[in-house]
Amino acid sequence: MRASRSAEPDRKRRLAACEAGVAAVEFALVFGALIMLLFGVFHVGRALMARNEMNHALGEVIRAVHLDPDTTPDALTAALQERLAGYDEVALEVAITEVVGTSFMEVSVQFPYVLAVPFLPAREIELRVETLAPLVSPLQG
């Protein structure tokens, strides 16, 4: 019986010195943070892509206004909604306002976007793009 008791501390020492599986434990600890980081980067990238698409659509519509100054604000709004058809038309807000004292109007597009990262609360942000354009005919007074 004494031999088995003396072998027990040796076994504990060997187990404490054993490094098998350390990499697996370290990976398990870091994996959750890595997944959160990857999904966060993915969702922020998608938000930036959506904003760039909005900016591009707005630029195309403003070019059309430069080519045809008789464009109406309704046609302008419809063209923006057509170019941004992949988004929810109900939530997509297009605003056209005259800049007082100038011959320009401000055209802005706004869209709510939900950033959802695992293990964090979802957060809604407003993507907004705006630019100046020459006045379209119905706004001219």
Rosetta constraint file for C-alpha pairs under 8 A:
AtomPair CA 1 CA 5 HARMONIC 6.64 0.50
AtomPair CA 2 CA 6 HARMONIC 6.34 0.50
AtomPair CA 3 CA 7 HARMONIC 6.23 0.50
AtomPair CA 4 CA 8 HARMONIC 6.37 0.50
AtomPair CA 5 CA 9 HARMONIC 7.51 0.50
AtomPair CA 6 CA 10 HARMONIC 7.13 0.50
AtomPair CA 7 CA 11 HARMONIC 6.23 0.50
AtomPair CA 8 CA 12 HARMONIC 6.37 0.50
AtomPair CA 9 CA 13 HARMONIC 6.13 0.50
AtomPair CA 10 CA 14 HARMONIC 6.13 0.50
AtomPair CA 11 CA 15 HARMONIC 6.10 0.50
AtomPair CA 12 CA 16 HARMONIC 6.08 0.50
AtomPair CA 13 CA 17 HARMONIC 6.14 0.50
AtomPair CA 14 CA 18 HARMONIC 6.04 0.50
AtomPair CA 21 CA 25 HARMONIC 6.39 0.50
AtomPair CA 22 CA 26 HARMONIC 6.20 0.50
AtomPair CA 23 CA 27 HARMONIC 6.02 0.50
AtomPair CA 24 CA 28 HARMONIC 6.15 0.50
AtomPair CA 25 CA 29 HARMONIC 6.34 0.50
AtomPair CA 26 CA 30 HARMONIC 6.30 0.50
AtomPair CA 27 CA 31 HARMONIC 5.68 0.50
AtomPair CA 28 CA 32 HARMONIC 7.35 0.50
AtomPair CA 29 CA 33 HARMONIC 7.95 0.50
AtomPair CA 30 CA 34 HARMONIC 6.23 0.50
AtomPair CA 31 CA 35 HARMONIC 6.17 0.50
AtomPair CA 32 CA 36 HARMONIC 6.27 0.50
AtomPair CA 33 CA 37 HARMONIC 6.13 0.50
AtomPair CA 34 CA 38 HARMONIC 6.15 0.50
AtomPair CA 35 CA 39 HARMONIC 6.14 0.50
AtomPair CA 36 CA 40 HARMONIC 5.98 0.50
AtomPair CA 36 CA 117 HARMONIC 6.52 0.50
AtomPair CA 36 CA 118 HARMONIC 5.92 0.50
AtomPair CA 36 CA 119 HARMONIC 7.50 0.50
AtomPair CA 37 CA 41 HARMONIC 6.14 0.50
AtomPair CA 38 CA 42 HARMONIC 6.12 0.50
AtomPair CA 39 CA 43 HARMONIC 6.13 0.50
AtomPair CA 39 CA 117 HARMONIC 5.91 0.50
AtomPair CA 39 CA 118 HARMONIC 7.17 0.50
AtomPair CA 40 CA 44 HARMONIC 6.12 0.50
AtomPair CA 40 CA 116 HARMONIC 7.75 0.50
AtomPair CA 40 CA 117 HARMONIC 5.44 0.50
AtomPair CA 41 CA 45 HARMONIC 5.96 0.50
AtomPair CA 42 CA 46 HARMONIC 6.25 0.50
AtomPair CA 43 CA 47 HARMONIC 6.26 0.50
AtomPair CA 43 CA 115 HARMONIC 6.11 0.50
AtomPair CA 43 CA 116 HARMONIC 7.00 0.50
AtomPair CA 43 CA 117 HARMONIC 7.32 0.50
AtomPair CA 44 CA 48 HARMONIC 6.24 0.50
AtomPair CA 44 CA 115 HARMONIC 7.19 0.50
AtomPair CA 45 CA 49 HARMONIC 6.09 0.50
AtomPair CA 46 CA 50 HARMONIC 6.15 0.50
AtomPair CA 47 CA 51 HARMONIC 6.24 0.50
AtomPair CA 47 CA 113 HARMONIC 7.04 0.50
AtomPair CA 47 CA 115 HARMONIC 7.82 0.50
AtomPair CA 47 CA 127 HARMONIC 7.84 0.50
AtomPair CA 48 CA 52 HARMONIC 6.13 0.50
AtomPair CA 49 CA 53 HARMONIC 6.17 0.50
AtomPair CA 50 CA 54 HARMONIC 6.23 0.50
AtomPair CA 51 CA 55 HARMONIC 6.16 0.50
AtomPair CA 51 CA 127 HARMONIC 6.13 0.50
AtomPair CA 51 CA 128 HARMONIC 7.27 0.50
AtomPair CA 51 CA 129 HARMONIC 7.26 0.50
AtomPair CA 52 CA 56 HARMONIC 6.07 0.50
AtomPair CA 53 CA 57 HARMONIC 6.12 0.50
AtomPair CA 53 CA 84 HARMONIC 7.72 0.50
AtomPair CA 54 CA 58 HARMONIC 6.11 0.50
AtomPair CA 54 CA 84 HARMONIC 7.02 0.50
AtomPair CA 54 CA 109 HARMONIC 7.18 0.50
AtomPair CA 54 CA 129 HARMONIC 6.76 0.50
AtomPair CA 55 CA 59 HARMONIC 6.16 0.50
AtomPair CA 55 CA 129 HARMONIC 5.96 0.50
AtomPair CA 55 CA 130 HARMONIC 7.90 0.50
AtomPair CA 56 CA 60 HARMONIC 6.29 0.50
AtomPair CA 57 CA 61 HARMONIC 6.29 0.50
AtomPair CA 57 CA 80 HARMONIC 6.33 0.50
AtomPair CA 57 CA 83 HARMONIC 5.91 0.50
AtomPair CA 57 CA 84 HARMONIC 7.03 0.50
AtomPair CA 58 CA 62 HARMONIC 6.14 0.50
AtomPair CA 58 CA 80 HARMONIC 6.62 0.50
AtomPair CA 58 CA 109 HARMONIC 7.70 0.50
AtomPair CA 58 CA 129 HARMONIC 7.88 0.50
AtomPair CA 58 CA 130 HARMONIC 7.89 0.50
AtomPair CA 58 CA 131 HARMONIC 7.90 0.50
AtomPair CA 59 CA 63 HARMONIC 6.18 0.50
AtomPair CA 60 CA 64 HARMONIC 6.42 0.50
AtomPair CA 61 CA 65 HARMONIC 6.46 0.50
AtomPair CA 61 CA 76 HARMONIC 6.67 0.50
AtomPair CA 61 CA 79 HARMONIC 6.69 0.50
AtomPair CA 61 CA 80 HARMONIC 6.62 0.50
AtomPair CA 62 CA 66 HARMONIC 6.36 0.50
AtomPair CA 62 CA 133 HARMONIC 6.27 0.50
AtomPair CA 63 CA 67 HARMONIC 6.34 0.50
AtomPair CA 64 CA 68 HARMONIC 6.05 0.50
AtomPair CA 65 CA 69 HARMONIC 5.28 0.50
AtomPair CA 65 CA 70 HARMONIC 7.65 0.50
AtomPair CA 65 CA 71 HARMONIC 6.09 0.50
AtomPair CA 65 CA 76 HARMONIC 7.99 0.50
AtomPair CA 65 CA 133 HARMONIC 7.54 0.50
AtomPair CA 65 CA 134 HARMONIC 7.40 0.50
AtomPair CA 65 CA 136 HARMONIC 7.18 0.50
AtomPair CA 66 CA 133 HARMONIC 7.76 0.50
AtomPair CA 66 CA 134 HARMONIC 7.09 0.50
AtomPair CA 69 CA 134 HARMONIC 7.71 0.50
AtomPair CA 69 CA 135 HARMONIC 7.54 0.50
AtomPair CA 69 CA 136 HARMONIC 5.60 0.50
AtomPair CA 69 CA 137 HARMONIC 6.68 0.50
AtomPair CA 70 CA 136 HARMONIC 5.97 0.50
AtomPair CA 70 CA 137 HARMONIC 5.32 0.50
AtomPair CA 71 CA 75 HARMONIC 6.40 0.50
AtomPair CA 71 CA 76 HARMONIC 6.86 0.50
AtomPair CA 71 CA 136 HARMONIC 5.76 0.50
AtomPair CA 71 CA 137 HARMONIC 6.77 0.50
AtomPair CA 72 CA 76 HARMONIC 6.24 0.50
AtomPair CA 72 CA 136 HARMONIC 6.00 0.50
AtomPair CA 72 CA 137 HARMONIC 6.48 0.50
AtomPair CA 72 CA 138 HARMONIC 6.22 0.50
AtomPair CA 73 CA 77 HARMONIC 6.14 0.50
AtomPair CA 73 CA 96 HARMONIC 7.21 0.50
AtomPair CA 73 CA 136 HARMONIC 6.86 0.50
AtomPair CA 73 CA 138 HARMONIC 7.31 0.50
AtomPair CA 73 CA 139 HARMONIC 7.87 0.50
AtomPair CA 74 CA 78 HARMONIC 6.07 0.50
AtomPair CA 75 CA 79 HARMONIC 6.01 0.50
AtomPair CA 76 CA 80 HARMONIC 6.31 0.50
AtomPair CA 77 CA 81 HARMONIC 6.21 0.50
AtomPair CA 77 CA 94 HARMONIC 6.33 0.50
AtomPair CA 78 CA 82 HARMONIC 6.04 0.50
AtomPair CA 79 CA 83 HARMONIC 6.21 0.50
AtomPair CA 80 CA 84 HARMONIC 6.15 0.50
AtomPair CA 80 CA 94 HARMONIC 7.92 0.50
AtomPair CA 81 CA 85 HARMONIC 5.82 0.50
AtomPair CA 81 CA 89 HARMONIC 6.80 0.50
AtomPair CA 81 CA 92 HARMONIC 7.73 0.50
AtomPair CA 85 CA 89 HARMONIC 7.08 0.50
AtomPair CA 87 CA 92 HARMONIC 7.19 0.50
AtomPair CA 88 CA 92 HARMONIC 6.24 0.50
AtomPair CA 91 CA 111 HARMONIC 6.10 0.50
AtomPair CA 91 CA 112 HARMONIC 6.84 0.50
AtomPair CA 92 CA 109 HARMONIC 7.12 0.50
AtomPair CA 92 CA 110 HARMONIC 5.97 0.50
AtomPair CA 92 CA 111 HARMONIC 4.93 0.50
AtomPair CA 92 CA 112 HARMONIC 7.70 0.50
AtomPair CA 93 CA 109 HARMONIC 5.64 0.50
AtomPair CA 93 CA 110 HARMONIC 5.06 0.50
AtomPair CA 93 CA 111 HARMONIC 6.36 0.50
AtomPair CA 94 CA 107 HARMONIC 7.27 0.50
AtomPair CA 94 CA 108 HARMONIC 5.74 0.50
AtomPair CA 94 CA 109 HARMONIC 4.64 0.50
AtomPair CA 94 CA 110 HARMONIC 6.55 0.50
AtomPair CA 95 CA 106 HARMONIC 7.88 0.50
AtomPair CA 95 CA 107 HARMONIC 5.77 0.50
AtomPair CA 95 CA 108 HARMONIC 5.24 0.50
AtomPair CA 95 CA 109 HARMONIC 6.55 0.50
AtomPair CA 96 CA 105 HARMONIC 6.66 0.50
AtomPair CA 96 CA 106 HARMONIC 5.71 0.50
AtomPair CA 96 CA 107 HARMONIC 4.61 0.50
AtomPair CA 96 CA 108 HARMONIC 6.59 0.50
AtomPair CA 97 CA 105 HARMONIC 5.46 0.50
AtomPair CA 97 CA 106 HARMONIC 5.24 0.50
AtomPair CA 97 CA 107 HARMONIC 6.64 0.50
AtomPair CA 98 CA 104 HARMONIC 6.33 0.50
AtomPair CA 98 CA 105 HARMONIC 4.18 0.50
AtomPair CA 98 CA 106 HARMONIC 6.17 0.50
AtomPair CA 98 CA 135 HARMONIC 7.32 0.50
AtomPair CA 98 CA 139 HARMONIC 7.11 0.50
AtomPair CA 99 CA 103 HARMONIC 7.32 0.50
AtomPair CA 99 CA 104 HARMONIC 5.71 0.50
AtomPair CA 99 CA 105 HARMONIC 5.19 0.50
AtomPair CA 99 CA 106 HARMONIC 6.54 0.50
AtomPair CA 103 CA 134 HARMONIC 6.03 0.50
AtomPair CA 103 CA 135 HARMONIC 5.74 0.50
AtomPair CA 104 CA 132 HARMONIC 6.31 0.50
AtomPair CA 104 CA 133 HARMONIC 5.42 0.50
AtomPair CA 104 CA 134 HARMONIC 4.40 0.50
AtomPair CA 104 CA 135 HARMONIC 4.87 0.50
AtomPair CA 105 CA 132 HARMONIC 5.67 0.50
AtomPair CA 105 CA 133 HARMONIC 5.43 0.50
AtomPair CA 105 CA 134 HARMONIC 6.05 0.50
AtomPair CA 105 CA 135 HARMONIC 5.30 0.50
AtomPair CA 105 CA 136 HARMONIC 7.97 0.50
AtomPair CA 106 CA 130 HARMONIC 6.85 0.50
AtomPair CA 106 CA 131 HARMONIC 5.71 0.50
AtomPair CA 106 CA 132 HARMONIC 4.59 0.50
AtomPair CA 106 CA 133 HARMONIC 6.39 0.50
AtomPair CA 107 CA 130 HARMONIC 5.56 0.50
AtomPair CA 107 CA 131 HARMONIC 5.56 0.50
AtomPair CA 107 CA 132 HARMONIC 6.24 0.50
AtomPair CA 107 CA 133 HARMONIC 7.23 0.50
AtomPair CA 108 CA 128 HARMONIC 6.99 0.50
AtomPair CA 108 CA 129 HARMONIC 5.56 0.50
AtomPair CA 108 CA 130 HARMONIC 4.01 0.50
AtomPair CA 108 CA 131 HARMONIC 6.50 0.50
AtomPair CA 109 CA 128 HARMONIC 5.65 0.50
AtomPair CA 109 CA 129 HARMONIC 5.35 0.50
AtomPair CA 109 CA 130 HARMONIC 6.32 0.50
AtomPair CA 110 CA 126 HARMONIC 6.61 0.50
AtomPair CA 110 CA 127 HARMONIC 5.58 0.50
AtomPair CA 110 CA 128 HARMONIC 4.33 0.50
AtomPair CA 110 CA 129 HARMONIC 6.56 0.50
AtomPair CA 111 CA 126 HARMONIC 5.71 0.50
AtomPair CA 111 CA 127 HARMONIC 5.21 0.50
AtomPair CA 111 CA 128 HARMONIC 6.51 0.50
AtomPair CA 112 CA 124 HARMONIC 6.50 0.50
AtomPair CA 112 CA 125 HARMONIC 5.74 0.50
AtomPair CA 112 CA 126 HARMONIC 4.49 0.50
AtomPair CA 112 CA 127 HARMONIC 6.07 0.50
AtomPair CA 113 CA 124 HARMONIC 5.55 0.50
AtomPair CA 113 CA 125 HARMONIC 5.31 0.50
AtomPair CA 113 CA 126 HARMONIC 6.05 0.50
AtomPair CA 113 CA 127 HARMONIC 6.71 0.50
AtomPair CA 114 CA 122 HARMONIC 6.57 0.50
AtomPair CA 114 CA 123 HARMONIC 5.61 0.50
AtomPair CA 114 CA 124 HARMONIC 4.25 0.50
AtomPair CA 114 CA 125 HARMONIC 6.20 0.50
AtomPair CA 115 CA 122 HARMONIC 5.70 0.50
AtomPair CA 115 CA 123 HARMONIC 5.19 0.50
AtomPair CA 115 CA 124 HARMONIC 6.07 0.50
AtomPair CA 115 CA 125 HARMONIC 7.32 0.50
AtomPair CA 116 CA 120 HARMONIC 7.35 0.50
AtomPair CA 116 CA 121 HARMONIC 7.03 0.50
AtomPair CA 116 CA 122 HARMONIC 4.56 0.50
AtomPair CA 116 CA 123 HARMONIC 6.57 0.50
AtomPair CA 117 CA 121 HARMONIC 7.32 0.50
AtomPair CA 117 CA 122 HARMONIC 6.76 0.50
AtomPair CA 135 CA 139 HARMONIC 6.41 0.50
AtomPair CA 135 CA 140 HARMONIC 6.47 0.50
AtomPair CA 136 CA 140 HARMONIC 6.73 0.50
